[in-house]
Amino acid sequence: MGMESKANARLIAAAPELLEACRTLVSVVEQLIPEESVRGVADVVLYQGRAAIAKATADDVAEATEVAAELGVEDLYFPAHGATRSTPAYKGEGEGEK
């Protein structure tokens, strides 16, 4: 098994825990800082966590996009589908807009 295959296997094995960690992170930040206007950098983390949750829980790109919208994520990055990252949070241009 090559290095990339081993890395992929480790990531797959950790996926359930990573998903749960993302869900917990999003929930805790939302509870600790309920006012969106004062979150600052935390909004970037929330956005990325919600995007990861949407991708991890959907069966296909269309469903992931729908789940993401329900979580407040306006667009997703799917490298296998040729999509590009367009949100400021992903491009490192600040906190992003919701």
GIRATA-V68802 format. One record per helix or strand of 3 or more residues. SS is the DSSP state (A for helix, B for strand). FROM is the first residue (numbers start at 1). TO is the last residue. If there is no record, write none. Layout:
{{SS,FROM,TO} {SS,FROM,TO}}
//
This chain:
{{A,3,32} {A,36,38} {A,41,57} {A,61,70} {A,79,81} {A,88,91}}
//
